[in-house]
Amino acid sequence: MSGPLLATLLAAEHAAVYGYGLLGARLDEADRRTALAAFDSHRARRDQLTSLLRAAGEAPQGPLPAYDVTASSAQQALALAVRVEDGLAVRWRDLMGGTDDRALRMLALAGLQETAVRAAQWRMRARITPATVPFPGTA
Amino acid sequence: MSVTQAVSRRRLLAGIGGAGASLALAGCTSTAPAPAPPPDPDDLLRAAAVAREESLLQAYDEAVLASPALAVRLVLLREQHAAHLEALRGPPPATATPSGAEGSSGPGSPPAGVATRPPAVPGAAPSTDATTLAALVAAEDTAGASHAQAALAARGRGLASLLAVLSASEQSHLVGLT
């Protein structure tokens, strides 16, 4: 069953939405635009996962009231963005390795690709070298 | 049972019982070759992914030769493809052989000829480097898409997961190339 994997992903997307809401304010104009696009993307995945869980007859969980994350500088905000994307990549990979369902595999693949790309973009903005990793989603 | 006996008995049984009887006999003599098992589709997917990574490694080697100014950047990405190749081939042996092949083109030993290369004509180099990068972008993009298709087709979840990870890695390489 992929229900628990989807529920874990949903929880992670809630946290990502919260994280981006927090970190965007610490970034300069160009980075904030990128953060806003990432925020929208995570919200879309969150809604998609919520619908999938409902369709499977499960009760999707809402977000926590708050998350233990802070970003008081641009550098910390970039580091948090990297962490958010790297963490999501692990969850998408878990889903990929935990289902034979083609539609879920396509979703997992898309999630893994977009988080890997965004993580690389944020590492580049944070001047972390190398910006890419050989095995995204591998903790 | 002697070989002669086996053969004559096989002829007899094949004549009477057809393919079923000769198959049954093949199980109890060593003279009949076992039929080749059909190839595991996942093995074919894995082999195709290995070929893609090998051709990416070659593309990076050629790119470093064509655009030495990009070497520092490209070598980091090339190393990740070498890691992909190792992962596709299974757990690396204690003395990994691929690292030997890397030595000739690794960061420590730039290809001979680079140092003696005439100074680049200003204005000419950027277009060459841009061409090099564009070729790598295309190669990564194609390999990433093929890995993704293979990830969806794989029967084994481990292979599906690995191919998805490699696809995501190739996609992220585009960030480093543009």
Contacts between the chains, C-beta under 8 A, distances in Angstrom:
chain1	res1	chain2	res2	distance
A	89	B	168	7.2
A	93	B	161	6.0
A	93	B	164	6.8
A	93	B	165	6.1
A	96	B	151	7.1
A	96	B	157	7.9
A	96	B	160	6.1
A	96	B	161	4.8
A	96	B	164	4.5
A	96	B	165	8.0
A	97	B	157	4.9
A	97	B	158	6.7
A	97	B	160	6.8
A	97	B	161	3.5
A	98	B	157	6.9
A	99	B	157	7.6
A	100	B	157	7.1
A	102	B	152	6.3
A	105	B	151	6.9
A	105	B	152	5.4
A	105	B	160	6.5
A	105	B	164	7.7
A	106	B	152	6.5
A	108	B	164	6.7
A	109	B	148	5.6
A	109	B	151	5.9
A	109	B	152	7.0
A	109	B	164	5.1
A	109	B	167	6.7
A	109	B	168	7.8
A	112	B	164	5.4
A	112	B	165	6.9
A	112	B	167	7.6
A	112	B	168	4.4
A	113	B	144	7.8
A	113	B	148	7.5
A	113	B	167	6.4
A	113	B	168	4.6
A	113	B	171	4.8
A	115	B	168	7.6
A	116	B	168	3.8
A	116	B	169	6.5
A	116	B	171	6.2
A	116	B	172	4.3
A	117	B	168	7.7
A	117	B	171	5.5
A	117	B	172	5.1
A	117	B	174	7.4
A	117	B	175	6.1
A	119	B	172	7.1
A	120	B	172	4.0
A	120	B	173	7.9
A	120	B	175	4.0
A	120	B	176	6.7
A	121	B	175	5.5
A	124	B	175	6.2
A	124	B	176	7.3
A	129	B	76	7.2
A	130	B	76	4.4
A	130	B	77	7.5
A	130	B	80	7.6
A	130	B	176	7.2
A	131	B	172	7.9
A	131	B	175	6.2
A	131	B	176	5.4
A	132	B	76	7.9
A	132	B	77	6.9
A	132	B	80	6.5
A	132	B	169	6.7
A	132	B	172	4.6
A	132	B	173	5.6
A	132	B	175	6.7
A	132	B	176	5.4
A	133	B	80	7.4
A	133	B	169	7.0
A	133	B	172	7.6
A	134	B	79	7.7
A	134	B	80	4.0
A	134	B	83	4.1
A	134	B	84	6.2
A	134	B	87	7.9
A	134	B	169	5.8
A	135	B	83	7.4
A	135	B	87	7.2
A	135	B	165	5.2
A	135	B	166	8.0
A	135	B	169	6.7
A	136	B	165	6.0
A	136	B	168	4.5
A	136	B	169	5.7
A	136	B	172	6.4
A	137	B	164	7.9
A	137	B	165	5.6
A	137	B	168	6.8
A	138	B	165	6.5
